[in-house]
């Protein structure tokens, strides 16, 4: 498995392009879960990521231009997965940070942000495995 090097976000490890339709969000959620599993995320982390990706999709899809695609880029590092979920949008607007969807997203994800520019609306979700926070087992050979 190829893993993006530190700070290298110039090229995604995995790219997924789907019709900008809520019927395809399950494909994105399943892909996210599969990649997180490859990075040894815990089951709880994987489920949180699936829900966060679903919320990100729910925020971007209503702003998608008719006939456009939902594009997803996955950047993988040991114990961390960053996903850009975006759509083409003629008049993109940032989400209301007090909305329920945004609050759920920012609670589940390690980091979340939204951006507009170049006629796109993109939400970036980063998730870090709970295993990354754990200290290695103490050395008992002493």
Order of alpha helices (4+ residues) and beta strands (2+ residues): beta-alpha-alpha-beta-beta-alpha-beta-beta
